[in-house]
Amino acid sequence: MIGAVGTLILIGGNVLGSMLVPNHDWVADTVSDLAAGRYEIIQDVALYAYASALVALAIGAAHVHLDGDRWNASIASLCILALLVVVIGARNEYGDGDNEGVVIHIYLVYGLGVFFTLLFFCAAKGMGEVSRSYRRLSIVCGVLWVLGAPIFFLLPTGFDGAWERGLGLITAAWALGFAHLLWSLARRP
């Protein structure tokens, strides 16, 4: 339940923030732009809710343990992703030319790229033990992520916000699917 609700809060926070932040262009402006400034609390709360969702999914995955080492890698990836999301939200430093202190945002983003890739592909076999549909979801999300994430760094700033939100929807679709998988297992006799 927390996995699904936290993911939906992430989506809702992004939509709400995009509507309330003055002059925010969801196509051109990234989520990081939305998480800076006067209304940053909206996106920050959404990011923390998503981090909570990832932790809840990790705990659920640890209880069902559907596949050996790959499943363990999935659980670890969920935990690391939650930590990365929290630091991104809390750090308020987005690699935007800020030269005070250590600029780490880009490295955190690279971490998201690596650990979402691991998560999608490592979880697929175990998810397939419940249903081929879940396995397919994980593989499709993985393929879309691997193809789409590197393109984000090549896009002009006039379009990167929409692309980044598309990548976020890939992770949200996986998280909602995985939350459904855990819910369906919990309801089995």
Residue pairs with C-beta under 8 A, 6 or more apart in sequence:
1 56
1 179
1 183
2 52
2 53
2 56
3 53
3 54
3 56
3 57
3 60
3 175
3 176
3 178
3 179
3 182
4 53
4 175
4 176
4 179
4 180
4 183
5 49
5 53
6 49
6 50
6 51
6 52
6 53
6 54
6 56
7 50
7 53
7 172
7 175
7 176
7 179
8 176
9 45
9 46
9 49
9 50
9 53
10 46
10 47
10 49
10 50
10 53
10 168
10 172
11 46
11 168
11 169
11 172
12 46
13 42
13 43
13 45
13 46
13 47
13 49
14 31
14 34
14 43
14 46
14 165
14 168
16 42
17 24
17 34
17 35
17 39
17 42
17 43
17 46
18 24
18 26
18 34
20 39
20 42
21 34
21 37
21 38
21 39
21 42
24 33
24 34
25 161
26 161
26 162
26 165
27 158
27 159
27 161
27 162
28 157
28 158
28 159
28 160
28 161
28 162
29 161
30 94
30 160
30 161
30 164
31 43
31 161
31 164
31 165
31 168
32 88
32 94
32 95
32 96
32 105
33 94
33 161
34 40
34 42
34 43
35 43
35 44
35 47
35 88
35 89
35 92
35 94
36 92
36 94
36 96
40 92
43 89
44 89
44 90
47 85
47 86
47 88
47 89
48 85
48 86
48 89
50 85
50 175
51 82
51 83
51 85
51 86
51 89
52 82
53 175
53 179
54 78
54 79
54 81
54 82
54 85
54 175
55 78
55 79
55 82
57 78
57 175
57 178
57 179
57 182
58 75
58 78
58 79
58 82
60 179
60 182
61 71
61 74
61 75
61 78
61 123
61 178
61 182
62 75
64 182
64 185
65 71
66 126
66 127
66 129
66 130
67 125
67 126
67 129
70 122
70 123
70 125
70 126
71 122
71 123
71 126
73 118
73 122
74 118
74 119
74 122
74 123
74 126
77 115
77 116
77 118
77 119
77 122
78 119
80 111
80 115
81 112
81 115
81 116
81 119
84 108
84 111
84 112
84 115
85 112
87 104
87 108
88 105
88 108
88 109
91 104
91 105
91 108
93 101
93 103
93 104
93 105
94 105
95 103
95 105
95 106
95 109
113 145
113 149
113 150
116 145
116 149
116 171
117 142
117 145
117 146
117 149
119 174
120 138
120 139
120 141
120 142
120 145
120 174
121 138
121 139
121 142
123 138
123 178
124 135
124 138
124 139
124 142
125 135
127 134
127 135
127 137
127 138
127 178
127 181
128 134
128 135
130 181
130 184
130 185
131 181
134 177
134 178
134 181
137 173
137 174
137 177
138 174
138 177
138 178
141 170
141 171
141 173
141 174
144 170
145 167
145 170
145 171
148 163
148 166
148 167
148 170
149 167
151 163
152 160
152 163
152 164
152 167
155 163
